[in-house]
Amino acid sequence: MDIITKVRNKERLGRKEGELLYSLDLYTLGELADEIRQEKHGKKSYFNINRHINPTNVCADVCKFCAYSATRKNPHQYTLTHEQILDIATTSIQRGAKELHIVSAHNAKDGVEWYMGAFRKIKEKFPHIHIKSMTAAEVDFLARYYGYSYDEILDMMIENGVDSMPGGGAEIFDEAVREYLCKGKVTSDQWLEIHEKWHKRGKESNTTMLFGHVETRAHRIDHMLRLRDLQDKTGGFNAFIPLVYQKENNYLKNCNFPSGQEILKTYAIARILLDNIPNIKAYWATSTINLALIAQEFGANDLDGTIEKEAIQSAAGAKSANGMELDDFISLIKNSGFVPVERDSVYNELKVYA
Ligand code: SF4
């Protein structure tokens, strides 16, 4: 049976077939992905009103692709106090944010309580805000550096108010590429183990894949299949987010920004291969907003959110430092032929902008 028929028959594809998908032309892939998207989500495109907070860029790790952490290329260290974090949270929540997306570098100076105390203070003041925080890389760092088990860190996160985990730190799971990109950081198996433990606590998380640097298409397929395997066991991933690599101000050489075609093919293949992850997110901060809008026709049903402030991708060249106004976001989705739907952090619908 040919691969197109297999996709239309909803038969699960294996590794070689996943790789073969890249050889299909862009329009065929888009059509296949869109059929699945339409069946699952119709013309709805999800977003949330969120605020990204990046409380420190002081990092004990050195990832070649990173432009955010304080290094020779970015000598400006900062670490926010709890009061500063709380001020930012207060302003954003008063402006309508329903989720705080808090991701830090690996701060070896201030201890576990600096992380946990921030969550606790936000939740004491705003019990209903959703805190999405602590990538598996951060969990691994705190456990490793301060002598805790993963279970202890995950339990502390829950006790102090973390509601869900973001998907950062996954990068690319292939061990050789990972060794080159981010040696010393959480391993692929550890990343998966941490999310499995989180899901077993009844909690949800996102998952990501950083692509468009030195990896091959086969590495991307391998990455997606490892996620699909874990999702079969736990069902705890609510979204897959292919992150397009940003190439400025870092130590990773000889990388070209992937073409729009390659990015769209990757979204479409994710939609086809990841038959057990409900949402494919085109994170506009890394893909650009225009390509994210087109990605809605290539399997993506989520565009992340208004973001408000963003420091990690914008340090590497993305045009996301100041987020996007809600009205602009809604009219862009509408003008592209889709129905904007505001969601909460775990994909309950809050408002349909018909
Ligand atoms: S990607 Fe994260 S862990 Fe790696 S150097 Fe940057 S801030 Fe540190």
Boltz pocket constraint, residues with backbone or C-beta under 6 A from the ligand:
constraints:
  - pocket:
      binder: B
      contacts: [[A, 57], [A, 59], [A, 60], [A, 61], [A, 62], [A, 63], [A, 66], [A, 67], [A, 68], [A, 69], [A, 104], [A, 105], [A, 106], [A, 137], [A, 182], [A, 185]]
      max_distance: 6.0
